[in-house]
Amino acid sequence: SMLMDIFSSTPSEPSAEDEQLPPSPELDQLRQAVLRAEAAGGNNELIEHVRAKLEELERELARDVKVHIVNGMSGELAAVVRARPSDTAFRLKEAILSEGVVNSEEDDLCSINFLRCNQLMDESMTLSEAGIRDGDPVQLVRSPLRCLTASLDGTVRLWNLHSKVQEDINPFIGFREEEASDSHGPVLSASLAPDGRSLLTVAAGGEGQVWCAETGRAVAELEGAAATGHFCPEGHRVVGSSSDEAARIWCASTGKCLHTLQGHTGEVRAAKFSPDGSMVLTGAGDGTAAIWSSNGTRLCTLEGHTDVVKSVDFSTCGQMAASASADGTARVWAVPSGKLLQVYRGHSKAISSVKFAPDGQRLLTSSAYDGTARLWDVVSGNCHLVIPGDGKVVNDAVFSPDGQKVLLASASESLRIFDAENGECVLTLTGHDDWVRSAAFSPDGTIIGSSSYDGTVRLWSVTGKCLKVLEGHDGAVISVAFIEG
């Protein structure tokens, strides 16, 4: 386990448990190679040399190291963390969060990351991989954080979490305040462009609107009716589904329709850009999905489902596409060929959502109808975990940014976090007065947002502490999302 010493350098005596070496696939492979070399009658002198190096490496990995956490702005020492070389950057974050070094209840909330030799440390990078030795410093970098909420009262709010609440300063920018009571109907979805400058809302009446995220001013209204909408990675285009068996690509700054994606024979239910913005993936009521170029040309049709395709997703690398259907199956396809790679069977009812893990090796599906979330191995198609929702309902299921945890919102006032490897519930967050509708991780994985039918959003530390409650919506809050900057 990781120990935390604030401004302390006194080591504790290692226990017998601490002396046990953490699992290491690389070390296991090296041990097996030595055994194979011995069995094959290899050079004994060389084998003994490798064995000695292996034992030296094992001893090194068994030792704790002290990591000096330095404030990236001031250069001052913020904390000293004792950790194993096999611990990850995210474990360092958990350590400083548990001691209230950042994101305490009194703090402005922010996104936190570490720099080592001016290089950003990935969440899953181990201290050993980063070249960190005993006594080495890492820089703690804080980034402003905002939270986007959308409610059935018809309004959308963008909260500045890095600003302390003052009586004369509004903690949020409001959107659709006037439209909320008109004929456009309640808001269905809200999303931010990746650069955080623009915001898209889609209302039940088919109104799609782009706003300036900094001023709250309306920028453009999308031509025609929109049922869903998502920004491209660059933020200058929007793709969305409509009720006329077509998807559309709009210009985000003018609202003009640039391309109409026609070919489905049922209502388009989902549409999403690829990670590089060069392609679009759609799913429709005719039971098919399709891959399109961003200029509107259909590249291939993905056939095999026997009912409505309700959700689609691209893998992070953009080389795979996933589709989930009311037929109870999910499928993964090669991009751009459209070749079927795997079918995932196990849900007893319609699948509501499908998402790739950040590493692209696992798939997360959830069903609001059979009340489970399931984790699948992408290649083999085997179901790795079945996670039941409270009250046999799953409202939302998402991966943590490092893919190590699954966040589940269900028919309960509580939010649960599960280990993505063994399915163990590692944390339960309780505080809402009604069911949790949706949930999200901050980009750095340290803060969790939960929106509820009680009209509030709660912000939690991954250590389990409730940091802040966002109040003010007059209806159920249907979505929550974070963005840095």
Residue pairs with C-beta under 8 A, 6 or more apart in sequence:
1 18
2 81
2 82
2 83
2 84
2 87
2 91
2 92
2 94
2 95
3 12
3 64
3 81
3 82
3 83
4 79
4 81
4 82
4 95
4 96
4 98
4 99
5 66
5 79
5 80
5 81
5 82
6 79
6 80
6 99
6 101
7 77
7 79
7 80
8 80
9 66
9 80
11 64
11 66
11 82
12 82
14 64
18 64
19 62
21 27
21 58
21 61
21 62
22 61
22 84
22 86
24 61
24 86
27 54
27 57
27 58
27 61
30 50
30 54
31 54
33 50
34 47
34 50
34 51
34 54
37 46
37 47
37 50
38 47
60 85
61 84
61 85
61 86
61 128
63 85
63 134
64 82
64 83
64 84
65 82
65 83
65 84
65 85
65 127
65 132
65 133
65 134
65 135
65 136
66 80
66 81
66 82
66 134
66 135
67 80
67 81
67 82
67 83
67 92
67 127
67 132
67 136
67 137
67 138
68 77
68 80
68 135
68 136
68 137
68 138
69 77
69 78
69 79
69 80
69 81
69 92
69 96
69 101
69 114
69 137
69 138
69 140
70 76
70 77
70 78
70 137
70 138
70 139
70 140
71 77
71 78
71 139
71 140
72 115
72 139
72 140
72 141
72 142
73 142
78 96
78 101
78 140
79 95
79 96
79 99
79 101
81 92
81 95
81 96
83 91
83 92
83 95
83 127
84 127
85 126
85 127
85 128
85 132
86 126
86 127
86 128
87 126
87 127
88 123
88 124
88 125
88 126
88 127
88 402
89 114
89 121
89 122
89 123
89 124
89 125
89 127
89 130
90 123
90 124
90 402
90 404
90 445
92 114
92 127
92 138
93 112
93 114
93 444
93 445
93 446
94 446
94 462
94 463
96 102
96 112
96 140
97 103
97 446
97 461
97 462
97 463
98 463
102 110
102 112
102 140
102 142
103 109
103 110
103 112
103 446
103 447
103 461
103 467
104 467
105 465
105 467
105 468
108 161
108 162
108 163
108 164
109 145
109 161
109 162
109 447
109 459
109 467
109 468
110 142
110 143
110 144
110 145
110 161
110 162
111 142
111 143
111 144
111 145
111 442
111 443
111 444
111 446
111 447
111 482
111 484
112 140
112 141
112 142
112 143
112 444
112 446
113 120
113 121
113 140
113 141
113 143
113 444
114 120
114 121
114 138
114 139
114 140
114 141
115 121
115 138
115 139
115 141
116 130
116 131
116 132
116 136
116 138
116 139
117 131
121 130
121 138
123 401
123 402
123 444
123 445
124 402
124 403
124 404
130 138
132 138
143 444
143 484
143 485
144 160
144 161
144 162
144 484
144 485
145 161
145 162
145 442
145 447
145 482
145 483
145 484
146 158
146 159
146 160
146 161
146 162
146 196
146 482
146 483
146 484
146 485
147 158
147 159
147 161
147 449
147 457
147 459
147 470
147 480
147 481
147 482
148 156
148 157
148 158
148 159
148 190
148 191
148 192
148 199
148 479
148 480
148 481
148 482
148 483
149 156
149 157
149 159
149 190
149 451
149 457
149 470
149 473
149 477
149 479
149 480
150 156
150 187
150 189
150 190
150 201
150 477
150 478
150 479
151 157
151 186
151 187
151 455
151 473
151 474
151 475
151 476
151 477
151 478
152 186
152 187
152 475
152 476
152 477
152 478
153 180
153 186
153 455
153 473
153 474
153 475
154 176
154 179
154 180
154 181
154 184
154 185
154 186
154 187
154 203
154 475
155 174
155 175
155 176
155 177
155 180
155 187
155 473
155 474
156 174
156 175
156 176
156 187
156 190
156 199
156 201
157 172
157 173
157 174
157 175
157 470
157 472
157 473
158 172
158 173
158 175
158 192
158 199
158 213
158 216
159 171
159 172
159 470
160 171
160 172
160 173
161 459
161 468
163 169
163 171
165 171
172 470
172 472
173 213
173 214
173 215
173 216
174 216
175 190
175 199
175 201
175 211
175 216
176 187
176 201
176 203
176 209
179 203
179 207
179 209
180 186
180 187
183 205
184 203
184 204
184 205
184 207
185 203
185 204
185 205
186 203
186 204
186 475
187 201
187 202
187 203
187 204
187 478
188 202
188 203
188 204
188 227
188 228
189 200
189 201
189 202
189 228
189 229
189 479
190 199
190 200
190 201
190 202
190 479
190 481
191 199
191 200
191 229
191 230
191 231
191 481
192 198
192 199
192 200
192 213
192 231
192 481
192 483
193 199
193 200
193 213
193 231
193 235
193 252
194 231
194 233
194 234
194 235
195 235
195 485
196 213
196 483
196 484
196 485
197 212
197 213
197 214
197 235
198 210
198 211
198 212
198 213
198 219
198 231
198 235
198 252
199 210
199 211
199 212
199 213
200 208
200 209
200 210
200 211
200 229
200 230
200 231
200 238
200 252
201 207
201 208
201 209
201 211
202 208
202 226
202 227
202 228
202 229
202 240
203 209
206 224
206 225
206 226
206 227
206 242
206 243
207 221
207 222
207 226
208 221
208 222
208 225
208 226
208 229
208 238
208 240
208 250
208 255
209 218
209 220
209 221
209 222
210 218
210 219
210 220
210 221
210 222
210 238
210 252
210 253
210 255
211 217
211 218
211 219
212 218
212 219
219 252
219 253
220 251
220 252
220 253
220 254
220 255
221 255
222 229
222 238
222 240
222 248
222 250
222 255
222 257
223 248
223 250
223 255
223 256
223 257
224 242
224 248
224 257
225 242
225 243
225 244
226 240
226 241
226 242
226 248
227 240
227 241
227 242
227 243
227 267
227 268
227 269
228 240
228 241
228 269
228 270
228 271
229 238
229 239
229 240
230 238
230 239
230 240
230 271
230 272
230 273
231 237
231 238
231 252
231 273
232 238
232 239
232 273
232 277
232 294
233 273
233 275
233 276
233 277
234 277
235 252
236 251
236 252
236 253
237 249
237 250
237 251
237 252
237 258
237 273
237 277
237 294
238 249
238 250
238 251
238 252
239 247
239 248
239 249
239 250
239 271
239 272
239 273
239 280
240 247
240 248
240 250
240 271
241 247
241 267
241 268
241 269
241 270
241 271
241 282
242 248
242 267
242 268
243 267
244 267
245 262
245 264
245 265
245 266
245 267
245 268
245 284
246 260
246 261
246 262
246 264
246 268
247 260
247 261
247 264
247 268
247 271
247 280
247 282
247 292
248 257
248 259
248 260
248 261
249 257
249 258
249 259
249 261
249 280
249 294
249 296
250 256
250 257
250 258
251 258
258 296
259 294
259 295
259 296
260 296
261 268
261 271
261 280
261 282
261 290
261 292
261 296
261 298
263 290
263 298
263 301
264 282
264 284
264 285
264 286
264 288
264 290
265 284
265 286
266 284
266 285
266 286
266 287
266 308
267 284
267 285
268 282
268 283
268 284
268 285
269 283
269 284
269 285
269 308
269 309
269 310
269 311
270 281
270 282
270 283
270 309
270 310
270 311
270 312
271 280
271 281
271 282
271 283
271 312
272 280
272 281
272 282
272 312
272 313
272 314
273 279
273 280
273 294
273 314
274 280
274 281
274 314
274 318
274 335
275 314
275 316
275 317
275 318
276 318
277 294
278 293
278 294
279 291
279 292
279 293
279 294
279 299
279 314
279 318
279 335
279 336
280 291
280 292
280 293
280 294
281 289
281 290
281 291
281 292
281 312
281 313
281 314
281 321
281 323
282 289
282 290
282 292
282 312
283 289
283 308
283 309
283 310
283 311
283 312
283 323
283 324
283 325
284 290
284 308
284 309
285 308
285 309
287 303
287 305
287 306
287 307
287 308
287 309
287 325
287 327
288 301
288 302
288 303
288 305
288 309
289 301
289 302
289 305
289 309
289 312
289 321
289 323
289 333
290 298
290 299
290 300
290 301
290 302
291 298
291 299
291 300
291 302
291 321
291 333
291 335
291 336
291 338
292 298
292 299
293 299
299 336
299 338
300 336
300 337
300 338
301 338
302 321
302 323
302 331
302 333
302 338
302 340
304 331
304 340
304 343
305 323
305 325
305 327
305 329
305 331
306 325
306 327
307 325
307 326
307 327
307 350
308 325
308 326
308 350
309 323
309 324
309 325
310 324
310 325
310 326
310 350
310 351
310 352
310 353
311 323
311 324
311 351
311 352
311 353
311 354
312 321
312 322
312 323
312 324
312 354
313 321
313 322
313 354
313 355
313 356
314 320
314 321
314 322
314 335
314 356
315 321
315 322
315 356
315 360
316 356
316 358
316 359
316 360
317 360
318 335
319 334
319 335
320 332
320 333
320 334
320 335
320 341
320 356
320 360
320 378
321 332
321 333
321 334
321 335
322 330
322 331
322 332
322 333
322 354
322 355
322 356
322 363
323 330
323 331
323 333
323 354
324 330
324 351
324 352
324 353
324 354
324 365
325 331
325 350
325 351
326 350
326 351
327 350
328 345
328 347
328 348
328 349
328 350
328 351
328 367
328 370
329 343
329 344
329 345
329 347
329 351
330 343
330 344
330 351
330 354
330 363
330 365
330 376
331 340
331 342
331 343
331 344
332 340
332 341
332 342
332 344
332 363
332 378
333 339
333 340
333 341
334 341
341 378
342 378
342 379
342 380
342 381
343 381
344 363
344 365
344 374
344 376
344 381
344 383
346 374
346 383
346 386
347 365
347 367
347 370
347 372
347 374
348 367
348 370
349 367
349 369
349 370
350 367
350 368
350 369
351 365
351 366
351 367
352 366
352 367
352 368
352 369
352 394
353 364
353 365
353 366
353 396
353 397
354 363
354 364
354 365
355 363
355 364
355 365
355 397
355 398
355 399
356 362
356 363
356 364
356 378
357 363
357 364
357 399
357 403
357 420
358 399
358 401
358 402
358 403
359 403
360 378
361 377
361 378
361 379
362 375
362 376
362 377
362 378
362 384
362 403
362 420
363 375
363 376
363 377
363 378
364 373
364 374
364 375
364 376
364 397
364 398
364 399
364 406
365 373
365 374
365 376
366 372
366 373
366 374
366 389
366 394
366 396
366 397
367 373
367 394
368 393
368 394
368 395
370 392
371 388
371 389
371 391
371 392
371 393
371 394
371 410
372 386
372 387
372 388
372 389
372 394
373 386
373 387
373 389
373 394
373 397
373 406
373 408
374 383
374 385
374 386
374 387
375 383
375 384
375 385
375 387
375 406
375 420
375 423
376 382
376 383
376 384
377 384
385 418
385 420
385 422
385 423
386 423
387 397
387 406
387 408
387 418
387 423
389 395
389 408
389 410
389 411
389 412
390 410
390 411
390 412
390 414
390 416
391 410
391 411
391 412
392 411
393 410
393 411
394 408
394 409
394 410
395 409
395 410
395 411
395 435
395 436
395 437
395 438
396 407
396 408
396 409
396 436
396 437
396 438
396 439
397 406
397 407
397 408
397 409
398 406
398 407
398 439
398 440
398 441
399 405
399 406
399 407
399 420
400 406
400 407
400 420
400 441
400 445
401 441
401 443
401 444
401 445
402 445
403 420
404 419
404 420
404 421
405 417
405 418
405 419
405 420
405 426
406 417
406 418
406 420
407 415
407 416
407 417
407 439
407 440
407 441
407 448
408 415
408 416
408 417
408 418
408 439
409 415
409 435
409 436
409 437
409 438
409 439
409 450
410 416
410 435
410 436
411 435
412 435
412 436
413 430
413 431
413 432
413 433
413 434
413 435
413 436
413 452
413 454
414 428
414 429
414 430
414 432
414 436
415 428
415 429
415 430
415 432
415 436
415 439
415 448
415 450
415 460
416 425
416 427
416 428
416 429
417 425
417 426
417 427
417 428
417 429
417 448
417 462
418 424
418 425
418 426
419 426
427 462
427 464
429 448
429 450
429 458
429 460
429 464
429 466
431 458
431 466
431 469
432 450
432 452
432 454
432 456
432 458
433 452
433 454
433 456
434 452
434 453
434 454
434 476
435 452
435 453
436 450
436 451
436 452
437 451
437 452
437 453
437 476
437 477
437 478
437 479
438 450
438 451
438 477
438 478
438 479
438 480
439 448
439 449
439 450
439 451
439 480
440 448
440 449
440 480
440 481
440 482
441 447
441 448
441 449
441 482
442 448
442 449
442 482
443 482
443 483
443 484
444 484
445 462
446 461
446 462
447 459
447 460
447 461
447 462
447 467
447 482
448 459
448 460
448 461
448 462
449 457
449 458
449 459
449 460
449 480
449 481
449 482
450 457
450 458
450 460
450 480
451 457
451 477
451 478
451 479
451 480
452 458
452 476
452 477
453 476
453 477
454 476
455 471
455 473
455 474
455 475
455 476
455 477
456 469
456 470
456 471
456 473
456 477
457 469
457 470
457 477
457 480
458 466
458 468
458 469
458 470
459 466
459 467
459 468
459 469
459 470
460 466
460 467
461 467
